[in-house]
Each structure stands twice: as structure tokens, then as C-alpha cells.
Amino acid sequence: QMVPAGEERQRPPEQPKAPIVIKPVVVGNDMLGGRYRDCPEEVHARMVQLARGGAVPLTTLPQRSALERKKPTFHGHAEWRDAVRWGYIHPTIKAPRDCKWAKASVGWKLTGPSPSELLAN
């Protein structure tokens, strides 16, 4: 069938494609439910050690994922920085053993022993 000049056949509009969501892969299965692949192995291993000794609260993968997204401005021992960054500890959950969360002028400060000191006891 001939299409009159100036009238091109119209294609049906393409359906927008849903965005591709890549779920992070879980590595391992331990008392903390394993770790997401993007979390450094050494950070997770240390948190498992601390959790096993009762020094940090038990957290789940979905919980850490949520806490990770709402990272506070953190002041405290440098050894705790990665634990906060990856959602293992957070001002909205129980502080590590012998530690206290205190509101700082900007963010939160964790006072008390470092992870190394807790593991030594």
C-alpha cells in the first residue's frame, strides 16, 4: 500500500524500559548474615569478631543497608569509622560495649574504647 507523500508511517511509541536494578551479591553466611560484596572483607570480619564477643549489636543485611544510607557525620576513634560507614554501628542502635553516643555540634561522637581495645579484653 502506498503512503501519500509527507505522511510517513508512524511507529507505535516505544514503551519505556524499566531501569535495571542490580542487587548487591551477599558473600558468606555468618551471625551477621554475611556481607554485601561492596563491603570490605576485613571490615566485616572484624565486626563478626566483635559481635561474637558481644561488643557490638547484631545487625542484619537490610538493617545495615538502611543505616549505611543515613550515615551520620562521625566523630570518634578512627577504627570505628568503617563500622559506621558500612552500617554496623549507628547512633540509632545500641552503642558498642563500654561506648556511648553523644550528639556533637555536627553529627555524632562515639566515646569509649576502640575496636582493638574491645577485642583485647
C-alpha positions as CSV (number, residue, x, y, z in Angstrom):
1,Q,0.0,0.0,0.0
2,M,1.3,3.4,-1.0
3,V,1.8,6.0,1.7
4,P,0.9,9.6,0.5
5,A,3.9,11.9,0.3
6,G,4.6,13.7,3.5
7,E,2.8,11.1,5.6
8,E,5.3,8.7,7.0
9,R,4.1,5.6,8.7
10,Q,4.0,6.2,12.4
11,R,5.5,3.6,14.7
12,P,3.8,2.9,17.9
13,P,5.6,4.7,20.7
14,E,8.2,2.6,22.4
15,Q,7.4,1.5,26.0
16,P,10.0,3.0,28.4
17,K,12.2,0.3,29.7
18,A,12.3,-0.3,33.5
19,P,15.7,0.7,35.0
20,I,18.0,-2.2,35.5
21,V,18.5,-2.7,39.3
22,I,21.5,-4.8,40.2
23,K,21.1,-6.3,43.6
24,P,24.4,-6.5,45.6
25,V,25.5,-10.0,45.9
26,V,25.8,-11.4,49.5
27,V,29.0,-13.0,50.4
28,G,29.1,-15.6,53.2
29,N,26.6,-16.6,55.9
30,D,27.6,-15.8,59.4
31,M,26.0,-14.4,62.6
32,L,25.6,-11.1,60.8
33,G,24.0,-12.6,57.7
34,G,27.1,-12.2,55.5
35,R,28.2,-9.0,53.8
36,Y,27.4,-7.3,50.6
37,R,30.1,-7.6,48.0
38,D,31.0,-3.9,48.2
39,C,31.7,-4.0,51.9
40,P,35.4,-4.8,52.5
41,E,36.0,-8.3,53.8
42,E,38.3,-7.1,56.6
43,V,35.7,-4.7,57.9
44,H,33.1,-7.4,58.0
45,A,35.4,-10.0,59.6
46,R,36.3,-7.5,62.4
47,M,32.6,-6.8,63.0
48,V,31.8,-10.5,63.2
49,Q,34.7,-10.9,65.7
50,L,33.3,-8.0,67.8
51,A,29.7,-9.3,67.5
52,R,30.8,-12.8,68.5
53,G,32.3,-11.3,71.7
54,G,29.1,-9.3,72.3
55,A,31.0,-6.0,71.8
56,V,28.7,-4.7,69.0
57,P,25.0,-5.3,68.4
58,L,23.9,-7.9,65.9
59,T,22.7,-6.3,62.7
60,T,21.0,-7.7,59.6
61,L,21.9,-7.0,56.0
62,P,18.8,-4.9,55.3
63,Q,19.3,-3.0,58.6
64,R,23.0,-2.2,57.7
65,S,21.9,-1.3,54.2
66,A,19.4,1.3,55.6
67,L,21.9,2.6,58.2
68,E,24.6,2.9,55.6
69,R,22.4,5.2,53.6
70,K,21.9,7.5,56.5
71,K,25.5,7.9,57.6
72,P,25.9,10.5,60.3
73,T,28.8,12.9,60.5
74,F,31.0,10.8,62.7
75,H,33.5,11.9,65.4
76,G,35.3,9.3,67.3
77,H,38.1,6.7,67.2
78,A,39.3,6.2,63.6
79,E,38.9,2.4,64.0
80,W,35.1,2.9,64.3
81,R,34.8,5.0,61.1
82,D,34.4,2.0,58.7
83,A,31.9,0.4,61.1
84,V,29.8,3.5,60.8
85,R,30.3,3.8,57.1
86,W,29.1,0.3,56.4
87,G,26.2,0.4,58.9
88,Y,27.5,-1.9,61.6
89,I,27.2,0.7,64.3
90,H,24.9,3.8,64.2
91,P,23.6,6.4,66.7
92,T,20.1,4.9,66.3
93,I,21.1,1.5,67.6
94,K,22.9,0.4,70.8
95,A,26.4,1.6,71.1
96,P,29.3,-0.8,71.2
97,R,30.2,-2.2,74.6
98,D,31.5,0.4,77.1
99,C,30.9,3.1,74.4
100,K,28.4,6.0,74.3
101,W,26.9,8.0,71.5
102,A,26.8,11.8,72.2
103,K,25.3,14.5,69.9
104,A,28.1,16.7,68.7
105,S,27.8,20.2,67.2
106,V,27.7,18.5,63.8
107,G,26.9,14.8,63.8
108,W,27.6,12.2,66.5
109,K,30.6,11.4,68.6
110,L,31.3,7.9,69.9
111,T,33.3,7.8,73.1
112,G,34.9,4.8,74.7
113,P,37.3,2.0,73.8
114,S,38.4,1.3,70.2
115,P,37.6,-2.0,68.5
116,S,41.2,-3.2,69.2
117,E,40.8,-2.5,72.8
118,L,37.5,-4.3,73.0
119,L,38.9,-7.3,71.2
120,A,41.9,-7.4,73.6
121,N,39.5,-7.8,76.6
